[in-house]
Amino acid sequence: MKKIFISLACAVICCACDARHNNSVSNEQKDIQTEAVSEANNDQEGIAEGQMAPDFTLKDIDGKSLSLSSLRGKYVIIDFWGTWCIWCVRGMPKMKEYYNKYSDKMEILGVDCNDPEKKWKDAVKELDLPWKHVYNPKKSVDILKSYQIQGFPTKVLVDPEGKIAKYVVGEDPNFYIYLDQLLGK
């Protein structure tokens, strides 16, 4: 039941984001998004809170390899986003607020999805996003499949041992309440 609700919520979020930015998302980007959602829906294993987060290595904004496992020891928010997604961009001020509030206890790893590399780099600079960023090339769906990304933004909170503590699709104020309860101790 929870998976059906999450899938339905993701569809609503994706449709809203797509409808508002129909002109800024190319057909190629839509095809990649559709392929990723389709493949995630066909994955029988699932991804759940309490499981080990799938490790990955992508290029950071300086072109150096960065793996999720290298960030163990702190909580890590993996933020799957794109410049084309209005809700992703609208959520950045709140992410900045929480990064500044808890940067001693957590790290944010922004994973850009479906943007041209230059547009991604320009957006990180323009939005003044101080956390770590990696680039998921446009035609790569492996990480999207591994994390069953069905909508943007998706935030995955990984605990210091590498287990998924929270999985949230969309901009949800309850995610920040959860962070306060977890990290504000």
C-alpha positions as a printed NumPy array, in Angstrom:
array([[  0.   ,   0.   ,   0.   ],
       [  2.856,   2.37 ,   0.905],
       [  4.574,   1.689,  -2.444],
       [  1.335,   2.39 ,  -4.343],
       [  0.872,   5.668,  -2.46 ],
       [  4.49 ,   6.685,  -3.069],
       [  4.178,   5.819,  -6.772],
       [  0.965,   7.846,  -7.048],
       [  2.534,  10.805,  -5.227],
       [  5.569,  10.611,  -7.506],
       [  3.373,  10.638, -10.59 ],
       [  1.566,  13.749,  -9.358],
       [  4.845,  15.514,  -8.557],
       [  6.394,  14.55 , -11.895],
       [  3.319,  15.686, -13.803],
       [  3.215,  19.005, -11.956],
       [  6.907,  19.618, -12.5  ],
       [  6.7  ,  18.539, -16.132],
       [  3.608,  20.641, -16.824],
       [  5.211,  23.786, -15.456],
       [  8.47 ,  23.303, -17.307],
       [  7.333,  21.597, -20.466],
       [  9.282,  24.046, -22.618],
       [ 12.548,  23.672, -20.702],
       [ 12.709,  19.857, -20.69 ],
       [ 13.745,  18.311, -23.981],
       [ 12.128,  15.182, -25.384],
       [ 15.427,  13.379, -24.782],
       [ 15.302,  14.318, -21.077],
       [ 11.681,  13.122, -20.868],
       [ 12.664,   9.826, -22.487],
       [ 15.49 ,   9.348, -19.961],
       [ 13.147,  10.152, -17.063],
       [ 10.503,   7.764, -18.393],
       [ 13.098,   5.018, -18.877],
       [ 14.418,   5.479, -15.332],
       [ 10.93 ,   5.365, -13.812],
       [ 10.014,   2.326, -15.906],
       [ 13.179,   0.45 , -14.937],
       [ 12.723,   1.381, -11.266],
       [  9.163,   0.071, -11.35 ],
       [ 10.387,  -3.226, -12.82 ],
       [ 13.05 ,  -3.702, -10.144],
       [ 11.659,  -6.356,  -7.784],
       [ 14.148,  -5.927,  -4.946],
       [ 13.056,  -2.471,  -3.898],
       [ 14.88 ,   0.004,  -1.771],
       [ 13.843,   0.57 ,   1.809],
       [ 14.745,   2.399,   4.951],
       [ 17.172,   0.305,   7.004],
       [ 18.906,  -1.182,   3.934],
       [ 22.471,  -0.356,   2.982],
       [ 22.497,   2.519,   0.516],
       [ 23.825,   1.428,  -2.872],
       [ 27.324,   2.834,  -3.3  ],
       [ 28.173,   4.819,  -6.401],
       [ 31.029,   6.874,  -7.767],
       [ 30.456,   9.895, -10.004],
       [ 32.492,  12.918, -11.05 ],
       [ 32.256,  15.961,  -8.797],
       [ 32.07 ,  19.541,  -9.995],
       [ 35.872,  19.623, -10.372],
       [ 35.928,  16.401, -12.415],
       [ 37.269,  14.23 ,  -9.579],
       [ 35.708,  10.894,  -8.646],
       [ 33.566,  10.986,  -5.506],
       [ 31.905,   7.924,  -3.991],
       [ 29.084,   7.84 ,  -1.5  ],
       [ 31.045,   5.472,   0.747],
       [ 33.799,   8.088,   1.143],
       [ 31.329,  10.188,   3.156],
       [ 30.638,   7.582,   5.846],
       [ 30.811,   8.775,   9.424],
       [ 28.229,  11.555,   8.978],
       [ 24.637,  11.579,   7.883],
       [ 24.42 ,  12.228,   4.137],
       [ 21.446,  13.617,   2.263],
       [ 21.599,  12.446,  -1.34 ],
       [ 19.574,  15.032,  -3.234],
       [ 18.527,  13.894,  -6.725],
       [ 17.649,  17.067,  -8.606],
       [ 17.829,  18.967, -11.88 ],
       [ 17.736,  22.589, -12.924],
       [ 14.686,  21.827, -15.073],
       [ 12.628,  20.845, -11.983],
       [ 10.973,  23.859, -10.37 ],
       [ 10.399,  22.028,  -7.054],
       [ 14.066,  21.072,  -6.906],
       [ 15.163,  24.674,  -7.328],
       [ 12.476,  26.035,  -4.996],
       [ 13.684,  23.659,  -2.278],
       [ 17.286,  24.874,  -2.367],
       [ 16.885,  27.736,   0.155],
       [ 15.564,  25.289,   2.765],
       [ 18.373,  22.86 ,   1.955],
       [ 20.894,  25.686,   2.429],
       [ 19.311,  26.589,   5.766],
       [ 19.628,  23.007,   7.002],
       [ 23.108,  22.571,   5.589],
       [ 24.245,  25.64 ,   7.529],
       [ 22.402,  24.457,  10.639],
       [ 23.778,  20.887,  10.7  ],
       [ 26.917,  20.829,   8.517],
       [ 28.9  ,  19.539,  11.5  ],
       [ 26.653,  16.443,  11.635],
       [ 25.684,  15.894,   8.018],
       [ 26.744,  16.336,   4.423],
       [ 24.598,  16.939,   1.383],
       [ 25.5  ,  15.272,  -1.874],
       [ 23.634,  16.819,  -4.783],
       [ 23.214,  14.424,  -7.713],
       [ 22.346,  16.315, -10.863],
       [ 20.034,  14.388, -13.176],
       [ 19.313,  15.102, -16.837],
       [ 21.059,  18.44 , -17.232],
       [ 23.801,  19.333, -19.685],
       [ 27.037,  19.511, -17.675],
       [ 27.579,  23.244, -18.233],
       [ 24.034,  24.079, -17.163],
       [ 24.51 ,  22.032, -13.966],
       [ 27.806,  23.73 , -13.104],
       [ 26.351,  27.175, -13.812],
       [ 23.324,  26.439, -11.605],
       [ 25.453,  25.278,  -8.654],
       [ 27.41 ,  28.533,  -8.893],
       [ 24.363,  30.766,  -9.48 ],
       [ 22.336,  29.181,  -6.661],
       [ 25.432,  29.307,  -4.409],
       [ 25.081,  25.709,  -3.237],
       [ 27.916,  25.087,  -0.749],
       [ 27.69 ,  21.286,  -0.442],
       [ 29.219,  18.479,  -2.517],
       [ 27.865,  17.862,  -6.01 ],
       [ 28.234,  15.065,  -8.524],
       [ 27.111,  14.792, -12.107],
       [ 24.971,  11.937, -13.379],
       [ 25.404,  12.003, -17.175],
       [ 22.181,  12.461, -19.164],
       [ 22.051,   8.975, -20.626],
       [ 23.031,   7.189, -17.419],
       [ 20.159,   5.628, -15.522],
       [ 22.115,   3.193, -13.319],
       [ 22.024,   5.339, -10.18 ],
       [ 18.411,   6.302, -10.863],
       [ 17.564,   2.611, -11.125],
       [ 19.583,   1.683,  -8.03 ],
       [ 17.708,   4.258,  -5.96 ],
       [ 14.384,   3.73 ,  -7.765],
       [ 14.011,   7.425,  -8.512],
       [ 10.439,   8.025,  -9.617],
       [ 10.187,  11.783,  -9.143],
       [ 12.256,  14.863,  -8.553],
       [ 13.461,  15.968,  -6.153],
       [ 14.134,  12.783,  -4.218],
       [ 16.067,  12.989,  -0.978],
       [ 17.664,   9.922,   0.558],
       [ 19.079,  10.309,   4.06 ],
       [ 21.908,   7.861,   4.693],
       [ 23.075,   7.276,   8.265],
       [ 26.759,   7.305,   9.321],
       [ 26.988,   3.509,   8.831],
       [ 25.7  ,   3.739,   5.254],
       [ 22.094,   2.613,   5.81 ],
       [ 19.072,   4.414,   4.406],
       [ 17.387,   6.291,   7.249],
       [ 14.759,   8.205,   5.234],
       [ 13.531,   8.272,   1.629],
       [ 11.429,  11.25 ,   0.522],
       [ 10.044,  12.109,  -2.895],
       [  9.146,  15.755,  -3.457],
       [  9.52 ,  18.745,  -1.181],
       [  8.053,  17.668,   2.141],
       [  8.272,  19.915,   5.232],
       [  8.158,  16.766,   7.38 ],
       [ 11.625,  15.861,   6.09 ],
       [ 13.059,  18.937,   7.801],
       [ 11.116,  18.215,  10.994],
       [ 12.671,  14.737,  10.906],
       [ 16.154,  16.265,  10.502],
       [ 15.554,  18.549,  13.503],
       [ 14.45 ,  15.581,  15.606],
       [ 17.392,  13.474,  14.488],
       [ 20.218,  16.01 ,  14.417],
       [ 19.021,  18.659,  16.862],
       [ 19.79 ,  16.479,  19.874]])
